[in-house]
């Protein structure tokens, strides 16, 4: 059951990434770009979670998940603060 939940979370983040990227391509709003990149990082985070809990339960991939989320949120924070239009 946990594998299904983890996989659905990764799929949801990937769909959000795709929708935000499509919105950016249509409208050109920079916040959509930064949000798409952030959700791309969160998708990577969720994929690492699936690998950590399901595929390789003996490995500890928590540092990589933390790093992926930190980079994703940092990109969004940069877009919100320093890339103001």
Number of C-alpha atoms within 10 A of each C-alpha: 5 10 14 10 11 19 16 13 18 22 15 15 23 21 15 18 23 16 14 21 21 15 15 18 13 9 10 12 12 16 17 21 20 24 23 26 22 25 26 23 24 25 24 20 24 24 19 22 22 21 17 18 16 14 12 13 11 9 10 12 15 13 9 15 20 13 13 21 20 15 17 23 19 14 18 20 15 12 20 15 8 8 12 9 8
